[in-house]
């Protein structure tokens, strides 16, 4: 009986110790999303210490995004679109968004968002510029390696704690002890799932780089160009036809009723 009591006491002390560790760990995994800011000095020092363990270095996880525009002539507008979409397929990328619009001059603008494997992104940019020179371009690179290293470190600690609790659960002799350990395991599993989801997000975001490109037809047409006046004239003609049809729909029935009414009165 004395041995059994000592065993229960030791188990209880160990469980309390793990609970305190778990509570401290819960506070440590509270992240503020998104992680796209500058790293603090303490975080940089921590990542340097962790990198030797996980064989990662600064720059292994970089999110690249780009925004660009290009102006093309009317006769090349569709061919440039086709060439850009062909490049996306050539580099094993995919198109996530497209948008076609027309301005008051009748000139078209085509926006396309392409997602390209990060290793091919620079070549993709160069090939697009060889098709049509960029009017402007803005490229951004956000290094999130520090955050991935931090997530890996926290996951490693959580898994070690999880395995220790699972061993204690198997050795527990009372239902109360088992339920207490199971409760702590539930919280640890939730933290693990949260961190793994965050790491999966970073892995997906860094495996593909995105470029939002606007292809503009004849941008900057002069007010003294023939194209401007032709487009304006066509727009006016369209408006006049629309007004005429709308008025006719109203006036023709009224005019018919007026004629019928006039004939009826003349017979009297």
N, C-alpha and C positions, 0 to 999 in steps of 0.2 A: 504493500500500500504506500509505503514511504517513497519507494522508487517511482511509483506511478504519479504521486503528487509532485515530486521533483521534476518529472518529465513534463507534466502539464504546466508547471510554473515556468520552466525554461521555454516551452513553446509559446506561452503567453507573452513573455518578455520579448521574444524574437518577433512575434507578430506586431507588438506595439512599436518596436524599432522600425519595422518595415512600413507601418502606417505613417510614421513621422517622416520617413524618407520619401514615401509616395506623395504626401502632402506637399513637401518641398518641391518635389519634381513636377507636380501639377501646376504650381506657380511658375515654374520655369518654362513651360511649354505654351504660355499665352503669347501668341504672335499678333502683330499688327499688320494687316494686309493693306495694300500690296507691299512687297519688299523692294520697291524700286527707288531706293534712296541711297545716300552715301553711307558707307560703313563707318562706325565710330572707331577710335583708336584701339579700344579694348577688344572690339570684335575682330579687328584685323590681327591683333596679337593672338587671339584665340584660334583663328583660322589657320595661322601659320603653324601652331602646335598640332592641330588636328590633321593638316595636310600630309604630314609624314606618315600618319597611320593609315590614311585612306588612299594614298598615292594620287591625290588631286592637287592641282596647282591653280593659281590665279589665272583665269582666262578659259578654264575648261567648260564653264557654263556662261555663255554670252547670248543675250537676246538682241537680235538685230532687226531694226525696222527702217524703212525708207519711204520718203514722200517726194514725188517728182512730177514734172509736167513737161510736155513737148508740143510744139506747134508744127502742124503739117499742112500742106496744100490740100485743096478739096479733092483733087484727083488721086492723092496718095492716102487719104484718110482711112479708107477701108483696108487697104493693103497693109498699112502699118499695124492696124488692129490685128489682122490675121497673122502677121509676122510675130507680134508680141505673144499672142496666144500659142503660136507654134513653139516659141522658145520655152514657154512654161511647160509644155508637154515634153520637150526635148530634155529638160533638166529634171524630169520626174517630179514636177511640182503640181499644184492644183490652184484653181481660181476660186476664191471664197466670196467675191462680190463684184458685180458689174452694174454700171448705171449710165444710160444714154440720155442726154438732154439737148435741147435746141434753144438758142438765145433769140432775142427779138430780130436779129439780122438773118435768122434762118441758118446760122452756123452751128454745127453739131459739136458736142463734147462727150467723150467716152471715158469714164473712170473705171479702172480695173484694179482689183487687189489680188496680187499673186503671192502664193506661199511656196518658197523654194527651199530644198534641203540646204542647211547652213553652209556646208562645204562648197556648194556650187553658187552661192549667192553673189559673190564678187564677179565671177565670170558672167553670170546672168545680167548684172548691171552693165558690164562692158559691152555685151552683145546687143543689149537694147539701145545703147547710145550709138552703136555702129549703124543701127537701123534708122534712128532719128535722134539728132542731138538734143539733149535736155535743155529746156529753157531755164529751169531751176531744179535743184535736187537737194534733199536734206537727209542724211543718213545718221542713224543713232545706234550706238552699241552699249548695252547695259550689262555689266559683269555682275552676275548673281552667284558666283562660285562661293562666296563667303556664306551665303544663306544655305546653300546645299550642304556645305561642310558642317554647318551648325546643326542642320536637320539630321545628318548622318550620325553625329555625335550623340544627339538626344535619343535617336532611335536605338543606338547601341546600348545606352544605359537602360532604356525602357525594356528592351528584350532581356537583358540580364536580370532585371528585377522580376520580369514576368516568369522566367524559368525558375527563379528562386521561390516565388510564391506557389507555383505549380507543384514543386517538390514538397513544400510545407503542407499543401492541401492533401497530398497523398498520405502524408504521415499523421495528419490530424485525426484525433480519436473521437472528438465530440462534434455534434451537428453545429453548435454555435461557432466553434473554431473554423469549421469548413465554410460556413456562410460568411464569416468575417473575411476570410481570405478570398472567397469568391467575389465579394463586393469590391475589394481592392483590385482584383484582376479585371473587373469590368471597367473601372476607371482607366487602368493602364491600357487596355485594348482600345478604348476610345481615343486616348492620346496617340497611340500608335497609328490608328486609322487616319487621324487628322494630319499627322506629320507625313505619312506616306502619300496622302492626297496632295499635300503641298509639294512634295518632291516630284510627284508625277506631273504636276502642272509645270514646274520648272523644266523638266526633261522634255516635255512636248513643246514648250515655248522656245527652247534653245535648239531643238532639232530642226526647226523650220524658221526661216527668216521671211519677213513680209515686205512687199513693196506696193505702195498705192500710187498708181500712175494715171495721170490725166492726159489724154490725147485730145488736143484741141484743133478743130478744123479752121484754117485761115484766121487764126486769132490776130487781132489788131488791124482789121480791115479799115482803110482810110475812109473818111466821110466823102471823099472825092472820087472813090473808086466806083466803077460801073456795077460791080457785084453788090455793093451796098444799096444802090438805087433800084436795081432789079429786084432784090429781096424785099425792099420796102414796098415797091409797086405791087408785087404779088400778094403781100400781106394786106394791102388796102383793097385789092380786088376781092380777096377772100372775105374780108369784112363786109364789103358792099353786097356781095352775093348772099351772105348770111342774113343781113338786114332785110334785103329784098324778099327772100323766101319767108322770113318771119312775118313781115308785114302782109304778104300775099295770103298767108294762112288765115289772117284775121279779116282782111278786107274782102276777099272773094265771097265768103259766106254772107257778109253784111250787104255787099252789092247785090247778090242774088236775091236776098230777102227784100231789098229795096225795090228791085225791078218787079218782083211778084206782087208786092204791096201796091205799087203804082198801077199795074195792070188791073188789079181788083177794083181800085177806085175809079179807073176810067170806064169800066163796065157799068158802074152805078150811074 
